[in-house]
Amino acid sequence: MLFSLIIPVYNRPDEVDELLESLAQSTYQDIFEIVLVEDGSTIRCQDVAQKYGDRLDISYYYKENSGPGDSRNYGMHKARGDYYIIFDSDCIIPSDYLNEVEKALKENYVDCFGGPDKAMDSFSDIQKAINFAMTSFLTTGGIRGGSEKIGKFQPRSFNMGLSRKAFLASRGFGDIHPGEDPDLSIRLWELGFETRLFEKAFVYHKRRIDWEKFSLQVYKFGKARPILNSWYPKYNKLTFFFPTFFIIGFFVSLVMLVFNQDILLKFYFCYFLALFLLSTIQNKSIKIGYLSIIAVWKQFYGYGMGFLKSYIKVILLKEDPKKAFPELFFKL
């Protein structure tokens, strides 16, 4: 068996149902297995797994809650395949996904890959706006997606592949969350493994969040990055500072208005106008174009402020990350 699909889940049986239904439509001809790891859920998905037992090769495991990273590791230890593919439970998988992965591995093998995400027509307007903010070349999604051209690509665990060899050598994910994905990527590089973006191996990522949850999520992303920079300083990049500079610059532009200087604010106006127009065209919706401005602002503000707070504590004040931000670490 080549592929084992590892899916951690926490209180999301409905999502798992959609995910498994999409995998049941796979056009991949060889055998693959699915390893579902219930991470201490109070609302379990065991019945959903049994529902697909005659259509898919599914193994179901329940364990105490220890976070998504440790649950992925647990699943990989249980898996039978030679190459693990990790999904979040809020993903829907195109029918030709595994074919695209197998093709990419045959053309240019790597021990770790990441794939992009897209929005389906059935997603809500807010989900589509958040997807735009997280993936557009005009936002940090573009910086992340283009990192293969300016450096090394860091896969994200909602759509990520990892060979058994690389997993055993690296011991998988650490205890930080979020931030466990780039942490693993960097440790793999240090061990001599390569990572790559498989552009055609995309998933539909629902991002089951509202504005409040999205703001909290990107705020945590921002706090995690300086911690990673402190652990791996040679992989630090100026682009990591961009959202913080963006937010500071915006408030500076408002202060400049007091002195009748509006040139910087005009720059921000042009930028948000470009976001609006691009999102409106891509999504064929003025409403989503407007919501995309909100999503990008929340993305930059949340990440930028989280990054600034963590940078001061971890980099400047040299505080222990686990003491400064215990909410970012699971006890394994």
Number of C-alpha atoms within 10 A of each C-alpha: 11 14 23 28 22 28 26 26 26 19 16 17 20 12 20 25 20 17 21 23 16 15 23 15 13 16 13 15 8 10 12 17 19 25 25 24 27 27 23 17 17 10 11 17 24 17 11 16 22 14 13 16 12 9 13 18 15 19 18 15 16 17 12 10 16 15 21 26 24 22 26 27 20 19 26 28 14 15 20 18 19 14 22 27 25 24 24 23 27 20 25 26 24 17 16 16 19 21 17 17 22 15 14 18 15 10 9 8 14 18 19 27 28 25 22 20 22 17 21 14 9 9 16 14 17 20 24 26 25 28 23 28 27 22 18 19 14 17 20 21 16 14 18 20 21 15 15 14 9 9 10 18 22 23 25 21 23 22 22 24 28 24 21 21 13 19 20 12 13 18 14 24 23 19 18 24 19 22 23 22 20 19 24 23 24 21 17 21 13 11 12 9 17 18 22 19 22 19 15 15 24 20 21 20 24 23 18 15 14 11 15 9 11 18 20 17 16 23 22 23 21 30 27 26 24 26 24 20 18 16 13 13 11 8 12 15 11 6 13 19 18 18 24 21 15 16 18 14 15 16 11 13 19 15 14 15 13 9 8 9 13 14 12 15 19 12 13 15 12 11 13 20 15 15 22 22 17 17 25 19 13 12 18 12 15 14 15 25 27 18 23 28 22 18 25 23 19 21 26 24 21 24 29 26 21 23 27 20 15 24 22 13 19 22 17 9 10 12 14 13 21 14 10 13 17 12 12 19 19 17 10 10
